Amino acid sequence: MSGDAVVAAARSFLGTPYRHQASLPGAGCDCLGLLRGVWRALYGAEPMAMPAYRADMRDPTNAGALRLAAERLLVAEDGPLGAGQVVLFRLGGMAEAKHCGILVGPERFIHAQERLGVVEANLTEAWARRVSARFRFPGT
């Protein structure tokens, strides 16, 4: 399986409306739902049940849970930016990552954003400096 297969699965979500805790292309998803949906497209069933989580980015409950889940289920990546890599972002000065997306290449990524839904965007300097970790799906 290649990074291009990951990108193709992520692109199938483009235009999907933002829906907290959802993960279905065309119906709705949030940033974590995008990763969950791509996982299902690549492997079938999700590797674990998803506990409920709050939409409030500043909610301290489960701080670090996104990073810990990525470390458990994905493979850490420290090489060059590449297609199909999962990126974790710290937003709003938070110490822990609370947002995620999938790289299309070194300068673009796909993510779910409130009010916009799933979009492909430029990995601008503002986004790049918020990247806290990168991973890849197993077998890519």
WOLINJO-V182628 format. One record per residue. N is the residue number from 1. RES is the residue in three letters. SS is DSSP state (H for helix, E for strand, - for the rest). OMEGA is omega in degrees with one decimal (none if undefined). D_FIRST is the distance of its C-alpha to the first C-alpha in Angstrom with 1 decimal. Layout:
n-><N:N>
res-><RES:RES>
ss-><SS:SS>
omega-><OMEGA:OMEGA>
d_first-><D_FIRST:D_FIRST>
This chain:
n-><1:2:3:4:5:6:7:8:9:10:11:12:13:14:15:16:17:18:19:20:21:22:23:24:25:26:27:28:29:30:31:32:33:34:35:36:37:38:39:40:41:42:43:44:45:46:47:48:49:50:51:52:53:54:55:56:57:58:59:60:61:62:63:64:65:66:67:68:69:70:71:72:73:74:75:76:77:78:79:80:81:82:83:84:85:86:87:88:89:90:91:92:93:94:95:96:97:98:99:100:101:102:103:104:105:106:107:108:109:110:111:112:113:114:115:116:117:118:119:120:121:122:123:124:125:126:127:128:129:130:131:132:133:134:135:136:137:138:139:140>
res-><MET:SER:GLY:ASP:ALA:VAL:VAL:ALA:ALA:ALA:ARG:SER:PHE:LEU:GLY:THR:PRO:TYR:ARG:HIS:GLN:ALA:SER:LEU:PRO:GLY:ALA:GLY:CYS:ASP:CYS:LEU:GLY:LEU:LEU:ARG:GLY:VAL:TRP:ARG:ALA:LEU:TYR:GLY:ALA:GLU:PRO:MET:ALA:MET:PRO:ALA:TYR:ARG:ALA:ASP:MET:ARG:ASP:PRO:THR:ASN:ALA:GLY:ALA:LEU:ARG:LEU:ALA:ALA:GLU:ARG:LEU:LEU:VAL:ALA:GLU:ASP:GLY:PRO:LEU:GLY:ALA:GLY:GLN:VAL:VAL:LEU:PHE:ARG:LEU:GLY:GLY:MET:ALA:GLU:ALA:LYS:HIS:CYS:GLY:ILE:LEU:VAL:GLY:PRO:GLU:ARG:PHE:ILE:HIS:ALA:GLN:GLU:ARG:LEU:GLY:VAL:VAL:GLU:ALA:ASN:LEU:THR:GLU:ALA:TRP:ALA:ARG:ARG:VAL:SER:ALA:ARG:PHE:ARG:PHE:PRO:GLY:THR>
ss-><-:-:H:H:H:H:H:H:H:H:H:-:-:-:-:-:-:E:-:-:-:-:E:E:-:-:-:E:E:-:H:H:H:H:H:H:H:H:H:H:H:H:H:-:-:-:-:-:-:-:-:-:-:-:-:-:-:-:-:-:-:-:-:-:H:H:H:H:H:H:H:H:H:-:E:E:-:-:-:-:-:-:-:-:-:E:E:E:E:-:-:-:-:-:-:-:-:-:E:E:E:E:E:E:E:-:-:E:E:E:E:E:E:-:-:-:E:E:E:E:E:E:-:-:H:H:H:H:-:-:E:E:E:E:E:E:-:-:-:->
omega-><-175.2:172.9:178.0:177.2:177.1:-179.9:179.0:178.1:178.8:-179.8:177.5:177.7:-177.5:-179.0:177.9:179.3:177.0:174.6:-178.8:177.7:178.3:-176.8:-177.3:179.6:179.6:-177.4:179.7:173.6:169.3:-175.2:178.1:176.6:175.7:178.6:178.6:-179.7:176.7:177.1:-179.4:178.9:-177.3:-169.3:-173.6:-176.2:175.4:-174.9:-178.9:174.3:-178.4:176.8:176.2:176.6:-176.8:179.4:-176.3:-178.2:-176.6:178.9:-178.3:179.0:179.7:176.2:179.7:-176.2:179.8:178.8:-179.4:177.9:177.8:179.4:-178.4:-170.3:-177.6:-178.7:-179.6:-177.8:176.7:177.3:179.8:176.1:-177.0:-179.6:176.6:179.1:174.8:178.3:175.0:-177.0:166.8:-179.4:173.8:178.0:-179.9:179.2:-177.4:177.3:177.3:-178.8:179.7:178.0:-178.5:179.6:171.7:179.4:-176.4:-173.6:-178.5:178.7:177.0:177.6:175.9:-176.7:178.5:179.9:179.4:-173.5:-178.2:-176.7:169.8:-172.6:174.6:173.3:-178.1:176.6:179.1:176.9:-175.2:-178.8:177.7:179.1:179.9:179.6:175.7:-179.0:171.0:176.4:179.0:177.4:177.4:none>
d_first-><0.0:3.8:7.0:8.2:6.5:8.2:11.2:11.5:11.7:14.1:16.0:16.8:19.0:21.0:24.7:24.4:27.5:27.7:28.6:28.9:26.8:25.3:21.6:21.7:20.7:24.0:26.1:25.7:23.9:24.5:22.3:21.2:20.8:18.3:16.0:17.0:16.2:12.7:12.2:13.7:11.7:8.4:10.3:13.8:16.7:17.2:17.7:21.3:24.1:24.6:28.2:30.2:30.4:32.8:32.1:34.5:32.7:35.8:35.9:36.0:34.9:31.6:31.6:28.5:26.7:23.8:23.3:23.9:21.3:18.7:19.8:19.6:16.3:14.2:14.1:16.8:16.2:19.2:18.1:18.4:17.4:14.1:12.1:10.4:12.7:15.0:18.6:21.6:25.0:28.5:30.8:34.6:35.3:33.7:33.0:29.8:26.8:27.3:24.8:21.1:18.8:15.4:15.7:15.2:16.4:19.2:21.8:20.4:19.0:18.9:21.0:23.6:27.1:30.3:32.3:29.6:26.7:23.1:23.3:21.6:23.9:24.7:24.1:27.8:29.6:30.7:27.2:26.0:28.9:28.1:24.6:25.1:21.7:18.0:15.0:11.3:9.4:9.0:6.2:5.2>
